[in-house]
Amino acid sequence: MIQNNYSKKIVLNPYQKDNGTSVLYLRLIQNRKVKYLKLGVSVDRDKFDPNMQRVKGKNQITKDTNLVIDKLMADINSIELKYRLENKELNIEKLIEEFSNPHPNKDFIAFYEKEVEIQKKAVKLSTYKQQKSSLNKLKRYKGRIAFSEIDLNFINDLRCHCKTVEKNNDNTISTLIKNVKKYLTLAEKKGLRAAVKANDIKMRRQLSENRTFLSSDELKTIFSYYESEFITGTHKLVLNRFLFSCFTGIRLSDNLSLNQNQIIEESILFTSAKTGKFQRIKLSKSAQQFISLEGPPFADNFAPQYINRELKEIAKICGITKKLTFHVSRHTFATNFLINGGNVVNLKKLLAHSNIRETMVYVHIVESIVDTEINLLDSILTLE
């Protein structure tokens, strides 16, 4: 295996800016030839340790700066590793070229970045945003990822990083791995090969039972605020949508796209933005309180981020400590539907789940609640 015969060291630009900082460079020396690679990071000259090649200090800014330096050096090491694995000689000119201009045929991040914009024309906006989110997560993990380094160990390390550093839950990690597989498959179709085939990457999708929902008492508390004279106009509009979904189970994307033509004989008919499935949901009397059956269903045009931000404020006002997001409405509908005697097969249809296993999560939640509340009977014979 060919070894790289050059030396490298992080050094400060001798020029000092007015704010006392200088740009970091990677100094490369090979056969007495010296090249400098600009790393794009400026640091306080007095705090840079030339021996450790890192910034001294323990504050958060210092930690973040050193993380950026670590990431840049990891990118350099990835290029070196790729050349060693391919048994090719790497000189300092090639290193600078690879680092400065990652090629989509060699770098998975560059390939993903290029392809996701092509895919944008063929997928739903929500899918595009999800895939972009995965791309950004990959960039935070490693700025450059050579196809040759993507093997099962890489996938496992990525999972571990998302769990411990990003603090992602199992389903979020599963979505990331699914998108990695998707773009590896696209790469394979274009003749680009990683160290592992996309089909050999196994999914570990977990159906988490830790789903936040509102109890009937919490729903009543929010409804009391909804009807009170103290509620703001904005909160009234937000709760129209939220409480409507608490009694129908529809996702925010479908809630936002509802129009007058989709309301027929006290039912809503729509094609789910996420699944593409056609759904018909009969509106209960409770659900009808929060929607206009004539004219536009809702009177606002709020963005999803704004709605979720206002829901957190509403939770504080109502004394609810649970993390309130719009998706809580869907979990609230499903859980209370079963608690009040609803059938799990009917719930599957209402939620448009493709697999009954997804719906059974709510059954397990309800069973857990029942198992806990049965102990309330112990208080009958408790002697004081």
N, C-alpha and C positions, 0 to 999 in steps of 0.2 A: 504494500500500500504506500502510495506517494505521500510524503510528509511535506508540509509547508515550510519553506526555508527563509522565513522573514520574521522580524520582531515587530511587536506593536506595543504602544503605550499611550495612555490618555494624558494629554498635556494641555496647558492653558495657552491661549493666544496671548502673545506679549502685549497686545493692545488692550488697554483698559478703558471701558466705557465711563461716561460721566457718573453713572450710578455705582461705580466701584466693582462692576462685574466684568468677566471676560468669557469669551466663547471657548468651549471645549473642542479639542481636535483629537483625532486618533493619529498618532505619528507611526508611520510604517517605514521600516528600513529593510531593503533587500539588495544585496550586492552593492553596498555603499550608496544605493539610490534611496533618497528620502522623499516620501509623499505624505501629505496631510489630508485626512478625511474629516470634513466638518461634521460634528455630531448634532449641531443645532440646539445645544444646551448652554445657557449662560449661568455662571456661578460666581459667588463672592470670592474674590481672589484670596482673601485672608482665611477663608474657611476650607479651601481646597487642600487636601492632603496628597502631595505628589507621589508618596510611597504607596499609600493605599489606593490611590487613583479614585478617590471618592470624596464627598463633602463631609466635613466634620460637624458634629452636632446631633442633638436628639429631638429637635422639634419636628413638627409634621412636614413643614416645607422641605427640610433637609432629607427626611425619609422619602418623600415623594420624588425629590430630585435624584436621589440614589437609586430609586426604583426605575426611573427613566434611563439612567446610565446602565443599570443592570440589563434592562430590556434591549438597549442598543447593542450592548456587547453580546447578548444572547443571539441577536440577529447576525452579528459578525461570525460567531461560533457556528451558527447554522450553515452559513455559506461555506465555511471551512470544512465542516462535517460532510456536506453534500459532495464536495470535490474529493475528499478522501474516500468516501464510499464508492464514488464513480471512478476512483483511481486516476484522477486527472490532476495535473499540476495547476496550482493556483498562485499567480503572481499578484503583486500589489495593485497593478492596473486593473486586472480582472476583478479583484476584490472590491475596489472602489466602484467599478462599473456595476457589479451585481448589487452592491448595497444602495447605490444611488438610483438605479433603474431596475427594480425587480421585474423580471419577465413573466408574463402569465403562463408561459409554457414550462416554467421552472418553479415559480412561486405560487403556492395554492392560494394565498391571500390575494395576490394580484389577479389570479384567474377568477376567483370568487367575485372580486370587486367588479371585474369587467362583465362577467356573466349575469350577475344579479340585475344589472341595468338592462340587459337584453331580456331577461325573464320578466321584468316589470311590465312589458307590453302584453304578456300572456297570462299573468296571474292577477288575482284580486289585490287591491291596495293593501288590505290587512295582511295578506300573505307576504307581499313585498316588504312591508314594514317589519314583519317577524323575521324574515330572512336577513334584512339589513341589521336588525338587532343582534342576530347570531354572528354576523360578520364583525360588528363592532366588538363583540365579546372576544372573538378570536384575535382581533388586533390587540386588545388589552392583554391577552395571554401571551402573544408573541407577534411582533411586527411582521416577520417574514417566516413562512413555513414552507420549506422545500418539499416537493412531492415525495422525494426519496426518504424523508424522515417520518412520514405518516404511516405508522404501523399500529398494531394493537396496543403496544406499550404507550405510544403517543396518545391514543384515544383514552386509555385508562388514566394517564396523567392529566389529560384535559378534563375528564370527569372529576378527578380529585381537586383540581384547581377551582372548578366551578362550585364545588361543594364547600371547600374551605376558605377560598378567597372571595369569590363572588357571592357566597352564601345563598346559592340557588337551591330550590327544592328539586326533587327527583323529576317531576314533569318538565320543569324548565330546562334541566340538563338534557332530558330526552329530546326536547325540541331542537336544542343545539346540535346534538349528535345526528338527529334526523336530517338537518340541513347540511351538515358536513357530508353525510352519505349522498345526499341529493347532488351536491356539486362535485363530489368525487365520481359519481356515475356520469355526470355530464362530461367531466374530464376524460373518463375512460372512452366515451363515445367519440371523442376527438383525438384519441390515440395517446393521451397523457396517462401515465401510470404512477400510482403511489406504491409504497412498499406493502400495502394491503389492499385487497379488492373491496369495493364498497359493500358487496353482498356478504363479506366475511365479518363485517362490523355488526354485532348483535345489539339489538335495542333492549333497554331495561326499563321499559315504561312502567311506572308504578302509579296505581290509582290511589292517591293519598286520601285518607279519611279525615284529615285535619282540614275540614272545610268550614269556613266561617259562615254562620247563618244567624238570623234573628229569631229569637223565640217569640211566641205569641204575645207575651207581655212586652217585649221590646218593640214589636210591631205596633202594639197599642200605644206605647209611649210616643213613637214617631208620628202616629196618626193624630194623637192629641195635639202635638206641636203643629201638625199640618192644618188642623182645624182652628188653632188658637188665633187670637187677634194680634199676637205678637210676632207671628211669622213674617219674614221679609218676602217681597215679591219674587226675588230670585230663588229663595228656598222653596217657595210654593211651586214654582215651575219645575225645579229639579225633582222635588218629591212626586210630582205628577208622573214623571217618567219612572222613577225608582219604585214607587209603590205599585204602579201598573205592572211592572215586571215581577214584583213580589207575589202578584196574584195570577201571573200568566207564565212566568219562567223564561220569557224570551230574552235573548242576549241584547246587550247595548247596541251592537251594530244593526240588529233587526229593529230594535225600538226606534233608533234614530231615522231609519229609512221608511217607517210606516207612513202611508198617505191615506187620504180619504177613500180612494178606490179599493183599498184592501180591507175595508170594514163593510161586511155584508151580513145583514140580519143578526146583529149582535155577536158576530164572530170576526176574527182577523184571519186573513188568508195571505200568506207570503212565502217566498222562497228564501230559506236561510242563507245569509251571506257567508257563513262559515262552511256549512255542509253541502249547500246546493240543493237541499231537500225541500219539497213543498210541504207546508204545514198549514193546518186549520185548527185554530184554538177558539173554543167557545168562551165568550167573556162572561165571567161570573158577575153578580151584582156588585161585588166588592171592586173588581177590576174596572167596571164601567164608571165608577166614581171619579177615576183619574184620567179619563180620556174623553175627548169630544167625539160623539158618534156622527155629528154633522159638521162639515168643514174640516180644516186641518186637525189631526188627532191631538197635537200638542202645540203650544203657543211659543215655544222657544227655539233657538237655533244654537244651543251651547255645544262647545267642543267636548269630547270625552274627558280630556284632562281637566277641564274646568268643572265638569259635573262631579268627577271624583274628588276634586279639591273641596267643593262645596259640601259633599257628603260627609267628609271628615269634620267640617265645621258643624254640621247638623248633629253628628254623633256627640260632639262635645256639649252642645246645647242641651241635648236630651239625656246626658249622663250615661251614654253608652260607651264602654271602654273598648269594645271590639273594633278592629280596623275595618272601617266601613268603605267599601268600594262598590261600584255598580254591580259587579259580578256576584256580590253577596245576595242580591235580590234573587238570582237564579237558584242559589243554594237554599235560600229561605223558602222559596216556593216548593222545591223538591222535598225538603225535610218536613215542612208543615203539611204538605199534601199527604205524606205517608203517616204522620202522627195522627192526622184526623181521619184515617181509615182508607186512604186512597190505595189503589192497586198498583204494584210495581210495574206490571206490564203496560198499564195505561200511562204511567209516569214516563216510561221509556219512549212511548209514542209522543207524548207532550214535549219532552226534551229533545226529541229527534236523535236519540243516541243510536249509533250503529251496532253497539254491542251491549247486551244486558248487563255485562260486568261493570260497565260505567255506571249504570243505574243502581246496581246492587250496593255501591258505596253508600248511598243514602239509607238503604235498608240497615246496613251495619251501624251507621250513625244513630238511627232511631233505636235500634236494639241496645246500643250502649247507653242511651238516655233512659230507656225502660229499666235496664239492669241497675242503673244508679238510683232511680227514683223508687224502686221497690223497697229500698232500705228505709224510705220515709215511714213505712208501716211500723218500724221498730219503735217509733216515738209513742205509739199507742199504749204500750205496756211499760214505758219508762217511768219509774217511780222517782219522785223528787224527795 
